[in-house]
Amino acid sequence: MSIEAYAKELLDAAKHAGSIPTFTSRDPTFDMVQAYAIAGRVHRARVARGEKPVGRKIGFTNRRIWPEYQVYEPIWGHVYDTTVKYTHEPRTDLWLARLAEPRIEPEIVLHFNAPPPVTHDEQALLDCIDWIAHGVEIVQSPFPAWRFKVQDTVAAGGLHGALVIGPPVPIAHIPECARRLREFRVTLSRGGVIQADGTGADVLDSPLLAFAHLAQVLERLPEFTPVGAGEVVTTGTITPALPVKADETWSTALEGIPLPGLTITFR
């Protein structure tokens, strides 16, 4: 099948939370070049129909979950004004109807007020960030039962479904921000019962270093623009990604960093 045909499959599946066979199961030669070509085609189609890209998501930055999915490297995708929800309250709702096999991921969101350099210097990256927030990404899989190879996940836009961004906190209000981003802890609960936990260091040693990885990857992909001023970047799940369904209420709590947790009821 052609790149255009594969992209259309993904776009059609997204309309009704449908599933499709993995590309790698149909074509053993399917590679990352083809995967990025499909991702780019889907992205252009979304922009053409009026969706505005507002940032990026990074996935599989948590090495603890790699064996579960048999994916051993980070991925990324675009996020859009149609998939991002900002909330200044600790409690909100989110609809799951158009998401395939949704799972919840507590994350750290970075907002850039200047184009960031390609570097692993955490302070140099912080100098380009005006605020950070705690966010919850809902990832989805158009491939049944979350079984795929990394090339499939790249083609599918990093498996992004939705992103809830909590209250922004200025960098100036977070002393020793780089250290806190490595050391803070988060718990993820369903119905008030803790289901999972993790620390900032679980995300490629720090959410800042997760972004550093993305910047390096984008430098090798001239067909995609680098992250610019005004973009948000959500840096990957701090805990295992867990299935969610309608009528459940999930919440997060953070320790070691002055970011409020979130409570989300799914509809």
Buried (B, 14 or more C-beta within 10 A) or exposed (E): EEBEEBBBBBBEBBEEBEEBEBBBEEEEEBEEEBBBBBBBBBBEBBEEEEBEBBBBBBBBBBBEBBEEBEBEBBBBBBBBEEBBBBBEEBEBEBEBEBBBBBBBBBBBBBBBBEEBEBEBEBEBBBEBBBBBBBBBBBBBBBBEEBEBBBBBBBBBBBBBBBBBBBBBBEBEEBEEBBBBBBBBBBBBBBEEEEBBBBBBBBBBBBBBBBBBBBBEBBEEBEEBEBBEEEBBBBBBBBBBBBEBEEEBBBBBBBEBBEBBBBBBBBE
